[in-house]
């Protein structure tokens, strides 16, 4: 048995002993024609069926190895957490308009799910496969676990395949023994982009069922005000507070990473400053702006930056800086914006004060010889069941991120034309592992498969421009 299956089996056995209401007298009961008592997820699947969380198919099968889509996963979360749904709910996601039946479920479970941000709003990708890193987020949020240091991820050979914004959740899932992964030889693998199967979802959701049972046996299950009013944390008497925002011109001419350009760049950017938040449930700062809304908040107004470093209390904004929202896509010199910081907690978002900021003119790019890099150089190596990518590190001060791009048919793939596999915002994170069956978004294929040929490149994003590396052709 693989390690992940062993862990799931142990977890299910422990939970079944802790929850008498879920015990059964006939352990060999046939619940589905393709599941018997020897299956590692038998008890979990039986519980899911009993409580109507996961159902079978009309032919009497469960199909344990079938992939769980993102919209199916949302429905499971609603049922497992017993969340109330609003049948008249409107969707927060632009691609859910035709999925009217699922909108109430997705909206009810939104705080436990992952989504995608675009220049025009948010998408959910309802029919894309739910992957293991999605489950890590759901488990940690649903069980109220704190996100952890990412140190444990260094033990996993495929850690670079974890989405940047989800790394802390995956680390917490590992540290809490909720999801372990697999050991092959001397290497550990988490498989963050591997599709979640119905059997695996059943096993892991037993954690949620167990937590719900504890709550219903005496503790009060609290709900949170969707309007963002401050409340009191269930584990602490410290209130959910806002932070106070201020701004000043960047007189030193910094590049946003603490390094100075030189005097020619002084006064060409704005430094935002705010008070540090130390609440145990605090997850990060959303820097929000608007041209017209005098009370901008996240998620309604999008965001400029998502800062998960809880010790960071400054940010640099200049002309050309990108913005994730529907009102505008980048900041323009000479325009005045309303700025605010939304403090994001595990179950709550609290907006702070609003200030107005006029974006100053940026110096000519000709005065900054380090503004545009040459295209990056990419190397790739086939490791059998994985592809190892490594590229030169970007040097430009305007660095925003790397997009890992691939295609089966386009010999010159680039972002956004060919979608992307991963978005990496750490300048020094210049390598990644692509595993067999890893999913791919918005391209001419949906997952990487053995026996197929791929054209792979790195598109490097900088403020105001993007460049794509050399293309590597590789047979997987």
Protein Blocks (a to p, Z undefined) as FASTA:
>chain_A
ZZklmmmmmmmmmmmmmmmklpcfblkbcfbfkbcfkbmklmmmmmmmmnomaccdfkop
aolmbccdfklmmmmmmmmnopacdfkbccfbfklmmmmmlmmmmmmmmmmmccdddfkb
cceklmbccdfklmmmmmmmmnopacddfklmmmpmklmmpcfklmmmmmmmmmnomanb
jaehjacceklmbccdfklmmmmmmmmmmmmmmmmnopacddddfkopacddfkbcbdcd
dddddddddfkopahnopafbjklgokaccddddddfbfkbgbdcddddfklmbbcdfkl
opfbdcfbfkbccdcddehiacddfkbmbdcehiacddddddddfkbccddddddddddd
dddfklmmklpccddddddddehjaccddddddfbfkbnbdcddddfklmbgcdfklopf
bdcfbfklccdcddehiacehiabfbdcehiacddddddddehiacddddddddZZ
